[in-house]
Amino acid sequence: MAIATNLSKIKDNLSNHVTLVAVSKTKPNSAIEEAYEVGQRIFGENRVQELVEKHASLPNNIEWHMIGHLQSKKVKHIAPFVALIHGVDTIKLLEEINKRAKQNDRIIPCLLQMHIAQEETKFGLDQEELNGLLASDSFAQMDNVTIEGLMGMATFTSDQDQVEMEFSSLKTVFDQTKKTYFSNNNRFKTISMGMSGDYKIAIDKGSTMIRVGSSIFGGR
Ligand SMILES: *Cc1c(COP(=O)(O)O)cnc(C)c1O
């Protein structure tokens, strides 16, 4: 019950250009089913093993998003079915996704993860690495991935100004990147930013996709 109520509270305040990814990591299938029953179809997980198991045991029409850090050697396990990979932050990983997508006769949608937070520990590309990747010959030859946008995580802080600044910077990078590399490509349209604690700020700053876990399913 609580899950359905939480979901509808969040969705009631979303305009229809913002997609909600329900982050179900560590939560049992029963929790996902509860959300599914009230119409939620997009779920996000951050561990390959858990993602594979849940995909195998839950309804076929769920769109599974990989939102966490992804190791190249594990791509093959999710390549047959993953709907969107949010955390691509090296050309090597993208090459592996392309290779495994091809083996599965698929095109896998990806987001490039940008490093926008102050913390050293968070993954992601800086501006120079982003340009390097998008301008590379290797990328030009990839036929089995599409870059649908950017993803970022703000610093874990109660300083709202800091969070606002980081989300704004991602929006700016997105706009510039679209202009420079994807001006004729309608696929490049997603800015994945915002979690339970900061999704309202993120939407305010231009997010088109929020990844919300604990506000839907409760704490972990
Ligand atoms: C866990 C996680 C989320 C959701 O976090 P909540 O604070 O529970 O909403 C969003 N994005 C990523 C990458 C995560 O790992």
The ligand as an SDF file (V2000), in Angstrom:
LIG
                    3D

 15 15  0  0  0  0  0  0  0  0999 V2000
   20.4750    4.2190   -5.0820 C   0  0  0  0  0  0  0  0  0  0  0  0
   20.5740    5.1390   -6.2480 C   0  0  0  0  0  0  0  0  0  0  0  0
   19.5660    6.0850   -6.5180 C   0  0  0  0  0  0  0  0  0  0  0  0
   18.3290    6.2630   -5.6510 C   0  0  0  0  0  0  0  0  0  0  0  0
   18.6690    6.7550   -4.4080 O   0  0  0  0  0  0  0  0  0  0  0  0
   17.5220    7.2090   -3.3580 P   0  0  0  0  0  0  0  0  0  0  0  0
   18.2230    8.2150   -2.5140 O   0  0  0  0  0  0  0  0  0  0  0  0
   17.1380    5.9790   -2.6190 O   0  0  0  0  0  0  0  0  0  0  0  0
   16.4030    7.7820   -4.1300 O   0  0  0  0  0  0  0  0  0  0  0  0
   19.7080    6.8900   -7.6420 C   0  0  0  0  0  0  0  0  0  0  0  0
   20.7740    6.7920   -8.4450 N   0  0  0  0  0  0  0  0  0  0  0  0
   21.7630    5.9110   -8.2210 C   0  0  0  0  0  0  0  0  0  0  0  0
   22.9020    5.8520   -9.1680 C   0  0  0  0  0  0  0  0  0  0  0  0
   21.7010    5.0560   -7.1210 C   0  0  0  0  0  0  0  0  0  0  0  0
   22.6950    4.1820   -6.9110 O   0  0  0  0  0  0  0  0  0  0  0  0
  1  2  1  0
  2  3  1  0
  2 14  2  0
  3  4  1  0
  3 10  2  0
  4  5  1  0
  5  6  1  0
  6  7  2  0
  6  8  1  0
  6  9  1  0
 10 11  1  0
 11 12  2  0
 12 13  1  0
 12 14  1  0
 14 15  1  0
M  END
$$$$
